[in-house]
Amino acid sequence: MPEESGGPAADRLAPVLRPVRAGNGFEEALERILQIVRLGLVPAGGRLPPERELAGRLGVSRVTLREVLKVLQEQGLVEARRGRYGGTFVLPRRPDPAAGDGAELRRRVAGVDLEDVLRFRAVLEVGAADLCATHGLPARGAERLRAALAGTRDAPPADYRRRDTLLHLALAELSGSPTLAARYAAVRAALNDLLDCIPLLVRNLEHSERQHTALVEAVLAGDAEAARETMREHCAGTAALLRGFLA
């Protein structure tokens, strides 16, 4: 019988099951449990720790944890079973037909330094947010930023990532640095290739929209500190998902 929570299995999970940051609770909790599954810390057929234990060790609510487990079930990574011997069980890994047995995923990720892309993206985006808030935007620039934000709010799921890209590109271009904007366009293209390899999650989109709104409000208010911190947190949420699915 595969090991479950408690004893040696619990010790093995200790490096992964640690409290997440409050700003990106869903994304980081998903990243941690994906690590457990993808690293084989709980083997196929094994049971994850009980919900109460997982939520407590990750520092998230039971509601958030259940949303994370629902995503994993939808991706065919875990299975919920009822009854006396029930719980959440890790399923055997199976090929993804849509990805050609993983060939497309491997092609896109091959040769990409994930951490380099994520770090460079964060540096550029936090810098752009700071510049826009510090120096202020002309009326036309502020109008463009508001319109880009409205575009993400109204976007259907299939078009969301394109609209999201346009919002972030607008911020980079409005920074006043053509070099920054050009570098960001290049890193965003690499980022989008990686994002296309992971599922579009409704909870993450809702969270991203709240962060987008706070970011635009901070920029337009000239609050550089809030703009930097909101963008830093926003980039960290995306990074958590990409690391969880791809790292």
C-alpha positions as CSV (number, residue, x, y, z in Angstrom):
1,M,0.0,0.0,0.0
2,P,1.4,3.4,-0.9
3,E,2.4,5.7,2.0
4,E,-0.1,8.3,3.0
5,S,0.1,11.4,5.3
6,G,1.8,11.0,8.6
7,G,5.1,9.5,9.4
8,P,7.8,9.2,6.6
9,A,5.5,10.5,3.9
10,A,4.7,13.6,5.8
11,D,8.4,14.3,6.4
12,R,9.0,13.8,2.6
13,L,6.4,16.5,1.9
14,A,7.9,19.0,4.3
15,P,10.0,20.9,1.8
16,V,7.0,21.5,-0.4
17,L,4.1,21.9,2.1
18,R,5.0,25.2,3.6
19,P,2.8,28.4,3.9
20,V,2.2,30.3,0.7
21,R,2.1,34.1,0.4
22,A,-1.3,35.6,0.9
23,G,-1.3,37.6,-2.3
24,N,-1.3,34.6,-4.6
25,G,-2.7,31.9,-2.4
26,F,-4.5,29.9,-5.1
27,E,-1.7,30.0,-7.6
28,E,1.1,29.1,-5.1
29,A,-1.0,26.4,-3.4
30,L,-1.6,24.9,-6.9
31,E,2.2,25.1,-7.6
32,R,3.0,23.2,-4.3
33,I,0.6,20.4,-4.9
34,L,1.6,20.1,-8.5
35,Q,5.2,19.7,-7.3
36,I,4.1,16.8,-5.0
37,V,2.4,15.1,-7.9
38,R,5.1,15.8,-10.6
39,L,8.0,14.9,-8.3
40,G,6.4,11.7,-7.2
41,L,6.5,12.6,-3.5
42,V,3.1,10.9,-3.3
43,P,3.2,8.0,-5.9
44,A,0.5,7.0,-8.3
45,G,-2.2,5.4,-6.3
46,G,-1.1,7.2,-3.1
47,R,-3.4,9.5,-1.1
48,L,-2.6,13.1,-0.5
49,P,-2.8,14.4,3.1
50,P,-6.4,15.2,4.3
51,E,-7.8,18.5,3.2
52,R,-7.6,20.0,6.7
53,E,-3.9,19.1,7.0
54,L,-3.1,20.4,3.5
55,A,-4.9,23.7,4.0
56,G,-3.3,24.2,7.4
57,R,0.3,23.5,6.2
58,L,-0.2,25.7,3.1
59,G,-1.9,28.4,5.1
60,V,-4.9,28.7,2.8
61,S,-8.7,28.2,3.4
62,R,-10.4,25.0,2.8
63,V,-12.4,26.7,0.0
64,T,-9.2,27.7,-1.8
65,L,-7.7,24.2,-1.4
66,R,-10.8,22.6,-2.8
67,E,-10.6,24.9,-5.9
68,V,-7.0,23.8,-6.3
69,L,-7.9,20.1,-6.0
70,K,-10.8,20.6,-8.5
71,V,-8.2,22.0,-11.1
72,L,-6.0,18.9,-10.5
73,Q,-9.0,16.6,-11.0
74,E,-10.0,18.4,-14.2
75,Q,-6.4,17.9,-15.5
76,G,-6.6,14.2,-14.7
77,L,-3.9,14.3,-12.1
78,V,-5.9,13.3,-9.0
79,E,-9.1,11.6,-8.2
80,A,-11.5,12.2,-5.2
81,R,-12.9,9.0,-3.6
82,R,-15.7,8.9,-1.0
83,G,-16.2,6.5,1.8
84,R,-14.3,5.2,4.7
85,Y,-11.1,4.8,2.7
86,G,-11.7,7.9,0.6
87,G,-9.6,11.0,0.0
88,T,-7.7,12.5,-2.9
89,F,-5.6,10.0,-4.7
90,V,-2.8,10.6,-7.3
91,L,-3.6,9.1,-10.7
92,P,-1.0,7.5,-13.0
93,R,0.5,10.0,-15.5
94,R,-1.0,9.6,-18.9
95,P,-0.1,11.2,-22.3
96,D,-2.0,14.3,-23.3
97,P,-3.5,13.6,-26.8
98,A,-3.8,17.3,-27.5
99,A,0.0,17.7,-27.0
100,G,0.9,14.7,-29.2
101,D,2.1,12.6,-26.2
102,G,3.9,15.7,-24.9
103,A,5.9,16.4,-28.1
104,E,4.5,19.9,-28.5
105,L,5.1,20.7,-24.9
106,R,8.7,19.5,-25.1
107,R,9.3,21.4,-28.3
108,R,8.1,24.7,-26.8
109,V,9.9,24.3,-23.5
110,A,13.2,22.8,-25.0
111,G,16.0,25.3,-24.8
112,V,13.9,27.8,-22.7
113,D,15.4,28.8,-19.4
114,L,12.1,29.2,-17.5
115,E,13.7,31.0,-14.5
116,D,15.5,33.4,-16.8
117,V,12.3,34.3,-18.6
118,L,10.3,34.7,-15.4
119,R,13.0,36.9,-13.7
120,F,13.6,39.1,-16.7
121,R,9.9,39.5,-17.2
122,A,9.4,40.6,-13.6
123,V,12.3,43.1,-13.8
124,L,10.9,44.7,-17.0
125,E,7.3,44.8,-15.8
126,V,8.0,46.1,-12.3
127,G,10.3,48.7,-13.9
128,A,7.6,49.7,-16.4
129,A,5.0,50.1,-13.7
130,D,7.4,52.2,-11.7
131,L,8.2,54.5,-14.6
132,C,4.6,55.0,-15.6
133,A,3.5,55.8,-12.0
134,T,6.5,58.0,-11.2
135,H,6.4,60.1,-14.3
136,G,2.7,60.1,-14.9
137,L,0.8,59.5,-18.2
138,P,-0.5,62.0,-20.6
139,A,-4.3,62.0,-21.1
140,R,-4.0,59.8,-24.2
141,G,-1.8,57.3,-22.5
142,A,-4.1,57.1,-19.5
143,E,-7.0,56.5,-21.9
144,R,-5.1,53.8,-23.7
145,L,-4.3,52.0,-20.4
146,R,-8.0,52.2,-19.2
147,A,-9.1,50.8,-22.6
148,A,-6.7,48.0,-22.4
149,L,-7.9,47.1,-18.9
150,A,-11.5,47.2,-20.1
151,G,-10.5,44.8,-22.9
152,T,-9.3,42.2,-20.5
153,R,-12.5,42.5,-18.4
154,D,-14.7,41.9,-21.5
155,A,-12.6,39.2,-23.1
156,P,-14.0,35.7,-23.6
157,P,-11.7,33.0,-22.2
158,A,-10.4,32.1,-25.7
159,D,-9.2,35.7,-26.3
160,Y,-8.1,36.4,-22.7
161,R,-4.4,35.9,-23.1
162,R,-4.2,38.1,-26.2
163,R,-6.0,40.9,-24.4
164,D,-3.8,40.4,-21.4
165,T,-0.7,40.7,-23.6
166,L,-2.0,44.0,-25.0
167,L,-2.5,45.4,-21.5
168,H,1.0,44.5,-20.5
169,L,2.5,45.7,-23.7
170,A,0.7,49.0,-23.4
171,L,2.2,49.5,-19.9
172,A,5.7,48.8,-21.3
173,E,5.3,51.2,-24.2
174,L,3.9,53.9,-22.0
175,S,7.0,53.7,-19.8
176,G,8.8,56.1,-22.1
177,S,11.6,53.7,-22.8
178,P,11.5,52.2,-26.3
179,T,14.3,49.8,-25.3
180,L,12.3,48.5,-22.4
181,A,9.3,48.1,-24.6
182,A,11.3,46.2,-27.2
183,R,12.8,43.9,-24.7
184,Y,9.5,43.3,-23.1
185,A,7.9,42.4,-26.4
186,A,10.5,39.7,-26.9
187,V,10.2,38.2,-23.5
188,R,6.4,38.3,-23.7
189,A,6.6,36.2,-26.8
190,A,8.6,33.6,-25.0
191,L,6.2,33.8,-22.0
192,N,3.2,33.3,-24.2
193,D,4.7,30.2,-25.7
194,L,5.0,28.8,-22.1
195,L,1.5,30.0,-21.1
196,D,0.0,28.2,-24.1
197,C,1.3,25.0,-22.5
198,I,-0.8,25.3,-19.4
199,P,-4.6,25.4,-18.8
200,L,-6.5,28.6,-18.5
201,L,-7.9,28.6,-15.0
202,V,-11.0,30.7,-14.1
203,R,-9.9,31.4,-10.6
204,N,-6.5,32.7,-11.8
205,L,-8.2,34.9,-14.4
206,E,-10.5,36.4,-11.7
207,H,-7.5,37.0,-9.5
208,S,-5.5,38.5,-12.3
209,E,-8.3,40.9,-13.1
210,R,-8.3,42.2,-9.6
211,Q,-4.5,42.7,-9.8
212,H,-4.8,44.4,-13.2
213,T,-7.4,46.9,-11.8
214,A,-5.3,47.6,-8.7
215,L,-2.2,48.1,-10.9
216,V,-3.9,50.5,-13.3
217,E,-5.4,52.5,-10.4
218,A,-2.0,52.8,-8.8
219,V,-0.3,53.9,-12.0
220,L,-3.0,56.5,-12.7
221,A,-2.8,57.7,-9.1
222,G,1.0,58.2,-9.4
223,D,1.5,55.7,-6.5
224,A,4.8,54.1,-7.7
225,E,5.3,51.9,-4.6
226,A,1.8,50.4,-4.9
227,A,2.3,50.0,-8.7
228,R,5.6,48.1,-8.1
229,E,4.3,45.8,-5.4
230,T,1.1,45.0,-7.3
231,M,3.1,44.2,-10.5
232,R,5.6,42.1,-8.5
233,E,2.8,40.1,-6.9
234,H,1.1,39.7,-10.3
235,C,4.2,38.4,-11.9
236,A,4.8,36.0,-9.0
237,G,1.4,34.5,-9.4
238,T,2.0,33.7,-13.1
239,A,5.4,32.3,-12.2
240,A,3.9,30.0,-9.6
241,L,1.6,28.5,-12.2
242,L,4.3,28.0,-14.8
243,R,6.7,26.5,-12.3
244,G,4.0,24.2,-11.1
245,F,3.0,22.9,-14.5
246,L,6.3,23.1,-16.4
247,A,9.3,23.2,-14.1
